[in-house]
Structures are given as C-alpha cells and as structure tokens.
C-alpha cells in the first residue's frame, strides 16, 4: 500500500495537484491517503530537507486522524517509523549534512 503526490504546471500558469493513494477504508489506508493530501496541504519544497517534509506531512495526517477520532494503531505507527527510517537513510545516502532534530531519532536505524 503506497501513494504519490505531485503537481502539474502548465505554461499558462495553471497548476493542478494530484494524488494517487489507496481508498481510505482502514486506519492504515486513511493514514497513507491523508499523507499524500498533506503534501499539498503543507506545500512542496517548504522544507529544505526532503525527509523533513515527509515528517511534517505524516504529522499533518495524524492530526487529521485524531481530529476525526481515528486511532493511530500499531500498523500506522509502524508504517510511520519505517517510512521515516527510509527517508532519513535516503537523505544520508544523498549527502545530507544536517538532519533536523525531530528526525534524529530515526538515525540509528537508518545508518
């Protein structure tokens, strides 16, 4: 189960936001769906390091779930941890010099 968010820009200045995500039926599918929506809600390239964007998008998705009374079960929390370990590891592999403080807890698993 995965998703993707992107923006298409046209020469006339129009921009269209798209997501590809599972239909939200369970807490995990809802978390992934909201994560992709969160990329548009927060904005692309708002954070200097891509893994920081991923972290804040997950936090946005979790806030939406809590607001609507959906529990962040173990499967959702595990997906978050694995996603962040991957994102931080990818940043390190690509030569990131600085890992933001909230993401440093994912360093041992990513190193």
ABEGO torsion letter per residue (X at the ends): XBBBBBBBBBAAGBBBBBBBBBBBABAAAAAAAAAAAAAAAAEBGABABAAAAAAAAAAAAAAAAAAAGBBBBAAAAAAAAAAAAAAAAAAAAAGBABBBAAAAAAAAAAX
